Amino acid sequence: MRSEKEMMELILGFARNDERIRAVGMNGSRTNPNAPKDVFQDYDIVFVVKDIHSFVDHPQWVDYFGSRIIMQTPEPVLDGYFSYLMLFTDGNRIDLTLCPVEKRDVWNGGDKLSVVLLDKDKSLPKLAAPTDEDYRVRRPSAEGYADCCNEFWWVSTYVAKGLWRQEILYAMDHLNLYVRPMLIQMLEWQVGVNTDFSVSTGKNGKYLEKYMDRESWLQLMRTYPGGSYEDIWNALFVMGELFRSTAQDVAKHLHFEYPQEDDRRVTAHLQRVRHLEPGATAIY
């Protein structure tokens, strides 16, 4: 596997030798002083270029960076930008975006985790030292907190309906796509409360375990069910328990009001549906 030094020399060497490339920037985890370093970190690179279509119309130039396992170009030229996501046979990955020179003043989209690696014309705006402050957990408003609680308990009833109907995919989708994000959001807010909103939990909450107590983490792991109806029912109720304790803790510290009556009524409804006979003609 090529080292970081070799990869950076490869990227910058190509840029220096191509007159169409006027500047090179980098963002992402490699610029974040708080991100763990490992072999899976991408190289998030931006080439500020003249004549972007000369690159896009003749894509063989990306072969310079090595043989690939797979490549993705997520979109056509969008707002003047174009991206190549490349995973190489040695395990390295480059996410390379072409930015037209006309947009050099906003090449990084305002991302504060950005550094300039090369500026041939000395024309890029000066940047402060990279910081992950824009990715840190943000303090919720009372309205945002209330909306999170409402969404969690409201969509929980959809999961129960799907389970009673024996529609397992419907139930799983509502559990994982709608209910779970509210739980993760509340857990992140609790991390924010405990750290004075000074840390990031990472994309998809990937650093959550670092900030949670062991018991709560194991409880969270029990919310990921197997492929049976009983497993999903159990996961749904564990999610409710964890959401309740976390949301009450957040409410206490931020002086919000936890919707205790919504919780009580919905939890009772879920229990009712769980024990409702198949083919029942009434819920109550």
C-alpha positions as CSV (number, residue, x, y, z in Angstrom):
1,M,0.0,0.0,0.0
2,R,1.4,3.4,-1.0
3,S,2.2,5.6,2.0
4,E,0.7,9.0,2.7
5,K,4.0,10.6,1.5
6,E,3.9,8.7,-1.8
7,M,0.2,9.5,-2.4
8,M,0.7,13.2,-1.7
9,E,3.8,13.3,-4.0
10,L,1.8,11.6,-6.7
11,I,-1.1,14.0,-6.4
12,L,1.0,17.1,-6.3
13,G,3.4,15.9,-8.9
14,F,0.6,15.4,-11.4
15,A,-0.8,18.9,-10.6
16,R,2.5,20.7,-10.9
17,N,3.1,19.1,-14.4
18,D,-0.4,20.0,-15.8
19,E,-0.8,23.6,-16.7
20,R,-4.5,23.4,-16.6
21,I,-4.4,22.7,-12.9
22,R,-3.9,26.0,-11.1
23,A,-4.3,25.0,-7.5
24,V,-4.8,22.0,-5.2
25,G,-6.7,21.9,-2.0
26,M,-7.6,19.1,0.5
27,N,-10.4,18.7,3.0
28,G,-11.9,15.8,5.0
29,S,-10.5,13.7,7.8
30,R,-6.9,14.1,6.8
31,T,-7.1,17.8,7.6
32,N,-8.9,17.2,10.9
33,P,-6.5,17.2,13.9
34,N,-9.2,15.4,16.0
35,A,-9.9,12.5,13.5
36,P,-8.3,9.1,14.2
37,K,-5.6,8.2,11.6
38,D,-5.9,4.9,9.8
39,V,-5.3,3.2,6.5
40,F,-8.9,3.8,5.3
41,Q,-8.8,7.5,5.3
42,D,-9.6,9.0,1.9
43,Y,-7.6,11.7,0.2
44,D,-10.3,14.4,-0.4
45,I,-8.6,16.5,-3.1
46,V,-9.8,19.5,-5.1
47,F,-8.1,20.5,-8.4
48,V,-8.9,24.1,-9.4
49,V,-8.6,23.9,-13.2
50,K,-8.9,25.7,-16.4
51,D,-11.0,24.1,-19.2
52,I,-12.8,21.5,-17.0
53,H,-14.3,19.8,-20.0
54,S,-10.9,18.8,-21.4
55,F,-10.6,16.6,-18.3
56,V,-14.2,15.3,-18.3
57,D,-14.3,14.5,-22.0
58,H,-11.0,12.5,-21.8
59,P,-11.1,10.7,-18.5
60,Q,-8.1,8.4,-19.1
61,W,-5.9,10.9,-17.2
62,V,-7.1,9.5,-13.9
63,D,-5.2,6.3,-14.8
64,Y,-2.1,8.1,-13.7
65,F,-3.0,7.6,-10.1
66,G,-2.9,3.8,-10.4
67,S,-5.0,0.7,-11.1
68,R,-8.5,0.8,-9.6
69,I,-10.8,-1.7,-8.0
70,I,-13.7,0.6,-8.9
71,M,-14.5,4.2,-9.7
72,Q,-17.7,6.3,-9.4
73,T,-18.5,9.7,-11.0
74,P,-21.6,10.7,-9.0
75,E,-23.0,13.4,-11.2
76,P,-22.6,15.2,-14.5
77,V,-20.8,18.6,-14.4
78,L,-22.9,20.2,-11.7
79,D,-22.5,23.9,-11.1
80,G,-19.2,23.6,-12.9
81,Y,-17.8,20.9,-10.6
82,F,-17.1,17.2,-11.4
83,S,-15.9,14.4,-9.1
84,Y,-14.1,11.1,-9.4
85,L,-14.3,8.7,-6.5
86,M,-11.5,6.1,-6.9
87,L,-10.6,3.0,-4.9
88,F,-7.2,1.7,-6.0
89,T,-5.9,-1.9,-5.9
90,D,-3.5,-1.1,-3.1
91,G,-6.4,0.0,-0.9
92,N,-5.9,3.8,-1.1
93,R,-8.8,6.0,-2.1
94,I,-8.9,9.4,-3.7
95,D,-12.1,11.5,-3.9
96,L,-11.0,14.0,-6.5
97,T,-13.2,17.0,-7.4
98,L,-12.5,19.3,-10.3
99,C,-13.4,22.9,-9.5
100,P,-13.4,25.5,-12.4
101,V,-10.9,28.3,-11.9
102,E,-13.8,30.8,-12.1
103,K,-15.0,29.4,-8.7
104,R,-11.6,29.5,-7.0
105,D,-12.8,31.8,-4.3
106,V,-15.3,29.2,-3.1
107,W,-13.3,26.1,-4.0
108,N,-13.9,24.5,-0.6
109,G,-17.6,25.4,-0.2
110,G,-16.8,27.1,3.1
111,D,-15.6,23.9,4.7
112,K,-13.4,24.8,7.6
113,L,-11.6,21.5,7.4
114,S,-9.6,22.7,4.3
115,V,-6.0,23.4,3.5
116,V,-4.3,24.7,0.4
117,L,-1.6,22.4,-0.9
118,L,-0.6,24.2,-4.1
119,D,-1.5,27.7,-5.5
120,K,0.4,28.4,-8.7
121,D,-1.1,31.8,-9.1
122,K,-1.3,32.8,-5.5
123,S,-5.0,33.5,-6.1
124,L,-6.9,31.3,-3.5
125,P,-8.3,33.0,-0.4
126,K,-6.3,32.7,2.7
127,L,-7.6,30.0,5.1
128,A,-7.5,29.8,8.9
129,A,-6.1,26.6,10.5
130,P,-8.5,23.7,9.9
131,T,-11.1,23.1,12.5
132,D,-14.0,20.6,12.9
133,E,-16.2,23.2,14.7
134,D,-18.8,23.1,12.0
135,Y,-19.2,19.3,12.5
136,R,-19.6,19.4,16.3
137,V,-22.9,18.5,17.9
138,R,-25.1,21.6,18.0
139,R,-27.3,22.7,20.9
140,P,-30.9,22.0,19.9
141,S,-33.7,24.6,20.2
142,A,-36.7,23.7,22.3
143,E,-38.7,23.3,19.1
144,G,-36.1,21.0,17.6
145,Y,-36.0,18.9,20.7
146,A,-39.8,18.6,20.7
147,D,-39.9,17.7,17.1
148,C,-37.3,14.9,17.6
149,C,-39.4,13.4,20.5
150,N,-42.6,13.7,18.5
151,E,-41.1,12.0,15.4
152,F,-39.7,9.1,17.5
153,W,-42.9,8.3,19.2
154,W,-45.1,8.9,16.2
155,V,-43.2,6.7,13.8
156,S,-42.9,3.9,16.5
157,T,-46.6,3.3,15.9
158,Y,-45.9,2.6,12.2
159,V,-43.3,-0.1,13.2
160,A,-45.9,-1.7,15.4
161,K,-48.5,-1.6,12.6
162,G,-46.1,-3.3,10.2
163,L,-45.2,-6.0,12.8
164,W,-48.9,-6.8,13.5
165,R,-49.6,-7.0,9.7
166,Q,-46.6,-9.3,9.3
167,E,-45.0,-6.8,6.9
168,I,-41.5,-7.2,8.2
169,L,-39.7,-5.0,5.6
170,Y,-42.1,-2.2,6.2
171,A,-41.5,-2.5,9.9
172,M,-37.8,-2.7,9.6
173,D,-37.6,0.4,7.3
174,H,-39.6,2.5,9.6
175,L,-37.5,1.4,12.6
176,N,-34.2,2.0,10.9
177,L,-34.9,5.0,8.6
178,Y,-37.1,7.1,10.8
179,V,-37.2,6.0,14.4
180,R,-33.4,5.2,14.8
181,P,-32.2,8.6,13.5
182,M,-34.2,10.3,16.2
183,L,-32.6,8.1,18.8
184,I,-29.1,8.8,17.4
185,Q,-29.9,12.5,17.4
186,M,-30.9,12.4,21.0
187,L,-27.8,10.5,22.0
188,E,-25.7,13.1,20.2
189,W,-27.4,15.9,22.0
190,Q,-26.6,14.1,25.3
191,V,-22.9,13.9,24.2
192,G,-23.2,17.7,23.5
193,V,-24.6,18.4,26.9
194,N,-21.8,16.3,28.5
195,T,-19.0,18.0,26.5
196,D,-20.4,21.6,26.4
197,F,-21.1,21.0,22.7
198,S,-17.4,21.0,21.9
199,V,-17.0,17.7,20.1
200,S,-18.1,15.9,16.9
201,T,-19.6,12.4,17.0
202,G,-18.6,11.9,13.3
203,K,-20.5,10.9,10.3
204,N,-23.3,8.5,11.1
205,G,-22.4,8.9,14.8
206,K,-19.3,6.8,14.3
207,Y,-17.6,8.2,17.4
208,L,-20.6,7.8,19.7
209,E,-19.2,4.9,21.6
210,K,-16.3,7.0,22.7
211,Y,-18.7,9.3,24.6
212,M,-21.3,6.9,25.9
213,D,-21.3,4.9,29.1
214,R,-20.9,1.2,28.6
215,E,-24.4,0.2,29.7
216,S,-26.0,2.7,27.3
217,W,-23.8,1.6,24.5
218,L,-24.8,-2.1,25.0
219,Q,-28.4,-1.0,25.2
220,L,-28.0,0.8,21.8
221,M,-26.5,-2.4,20.3
222,R,-29.6,-4.3,21.4
223,T,-31.7,-2.1,19.2
224,Y,-30.3,-3.7,16.1
225,P,-32.6,-6.7,15.5
226,G,-32.2,-10.0,13.8
227,G,-34.6,-11.0,11.0
228,S,-37.6,-12.1,13.2
229,Y,-40.7,-10.4,14.3
230,E,-39.9,-11.0,18.0
231,D,-36.4,-9.5,17.6
232,I,-37.9,-6.4,16.1
233,W,-40.5,-6.0,18.8
234,N,-37.8,-6.4,21.4
235,A,-35.6,-3.8,19.6
236,L,-38.5,-1.3,19.4
237,F,-39.1,-1.4,23.2
238,V,-35.3,-1.2,24.0
239,M,-35.2,1.8,21.7
240,G,-38.0,3.3,23.6
241,E,-36.3,2.8,27.0
242,L,-33.0,4.3,25.8
243,F,-34.7,7.2,24.1
244,R,-36.8,8.0,27.2
245,S,-33.8,8.0,29.6
246,T,-31.6,10.0,27.2
247,A,-34.3,12.5,26.3
248,Q,-35.2,13.1,29.9
249,D,-31.5,13.7,30.7
250,V,-31.2,16.2,27.8
251,A,-34.4,17.9,28.9
252,K,-33.2,18.3,32.5
253,H,-29.9,19.9,31.5
254,L,-31.3,22.2,28.8
255,H,-34.5,23.1,30.7
256,F,-36.8,21.5,28.1
257,E,-40.0,19.7,28.7
258,Y,-40.1,16.0,27.9
259,P,-43.4,14.8,26.4
260,Q,-44.2,12.3,29.2
261,E,-47.8,11.8,28.2
262,D,-47.0,11.1,24.5
263,D,-44.4,8.6,25.7
264,R,-46.9,6.9,28.1
265,R,-49.8,6.7,25.6
266,V,-47.7,5.5,22.7
267,T,-45.8,2.9,24.8
268,A,-49.2,1.5,26.0
269,H,-50.4,1.5,22.4
270,L,-47.3,-0.5,21.3
271,Q,-47.9,-3.0,24.0
272,R,-51.5,-3.3,23.0
273,V,-50.6,-3.9,19.4
274,R,-47.9,-6.4,20.3
275,H,-50.5,-8.6,22.0
276,L,-53.4,-8.0,19.6
277,E,-54.7,-11.2,18.1
278,P,-54.1,-11.8,14.4
279,G,-57.2,-10.9,12.4
280,A,-58.6,-8.7,15.1
281,T,-61.4,-6.4,14.0
282,A,-60.7,-3.6,16.5
283,I,-57.6,-2.4,18.3
284,Y,-59.5,-1.2,21.5
